[in-house]
Amino acid sequence: MKIKRVFNNNVVLVYKDDDEAVIFGKGIGFQKKHGDTLDETKIGKIFTTNKKQSSNFETLFNEISTEYVDLTYKIVEQAESDLNIEFNSSIYIAVMDHINYALVRAQDNLFIKNDLIWEIQRTYPNEYKAALNTLSIIKKDTGIELPVDEAGTLAIHYFNAEDHKNHLDNSLKAADIIQGIVKIIQFYFKIEFDQTDMNYNRLMTHLRFFINSLLSNEKRNENDDEYLFNQMVIKYPDIYDCTLNIRKYIMNKLNKEVKNEELLYLMIHINRIIEKEK
């Protein structure tokens, strides 16, 4: 393979058959220039790209510090080790772009709150734990401590980069099941959802996380709040009855049991919507 561009000592862009590829590897770009032959023994990761992706990578590289490119490689390697998987190559641009803007914002003391952080922790506990390790690496290498909200976003990047085929299959199944759950709620309470409403969007986000975790057999953190569950059952018997219908529906579709803890979260989300309808 011939080198098209050297980004830094550890990252180069090469010509690969009819496409191009971004190559990560320790020292792979050291003292190299356009037209040189790549030392393939130093290849760590290959990110095969089309012209548009190569252009996006070059644009991103021009906008960020070289040290963040090396930091991205270290972060991805550690996350793959933590999760015992190999990400698809899209992870590099996603993580590089995210940490760049997160660190730029942090230097200006600007932080973005992640309203979905608790759902991400419950739905993707392994990815979230890996993302917390990522924040530790960032702090060690840059001296900047990012808030745990950033771990939530990184966890989603890790999840999305795992296995596209399985995710696509699961996404189609999840969409069908979520549509069924929405119909159950609408029929039970004889309402139409306002799709621009924040509470509706929170419910949909929760359902996507919840159903995807069932489809991927993800082990979820359990917070057994029996007292709150019992209080919700007593106070909102109609909402509880609706969630029992959802439980039966999921059992019929997936042959998976929905625990009371999950019914509690569904009741909370449904109650927010019902209260607004009154």
C-alpha angles and dihedrals in degrees: 000000000000123000117244098179137359111220095180139319091293105035131056138166114228140182108251117183106297093339138053130245137202109224124202119196138132109271093352093133098037110132090348129132141182112305097021119130114254118244097232093192088073096054112126102165133002121210106190110204143182120229094270093051091047090051091050091050093049091048091050092046091053090053100050139060117268090233090062090058091056089043090055091054091051092047094050092048091052094046091050089051092048092050096035092229140104115241123219112254095259087081093079098062092040095052095038092052093045099049091044094058093037091055093044090052091046091054087056090046091246117140130178118219115227107217091190096055096111093050092048091051091052098041101040105026095155095048090044091052090050089049091053087055087051090057089052091053091049092051092048094048101038105021089234119124111209120201120254088251087079090056088062093057092044090051089057090050089052093048093048092051097053110084119344096190094054091042092052092049091047092046091057092048091045093051091053093048094045090051088053092050091050090052091050091054094044093048094045095051096028093232139131118225122238100225091200092058116109093222091054091050091049090052092049092048091050092048092051092051093043098047093043090053090053092048093049093043088237113178108235129208110252123221104182102205098167094162094057091044092053091047092053091048091053096043098042108029093159093054090047090051089051091053090050087058088051090050091053091047093053091047090053093046101039106012088234128132119235111216125223090250090063091045087056092057091046091051091051093051094044091047091056090056095043092049090055091050092058 
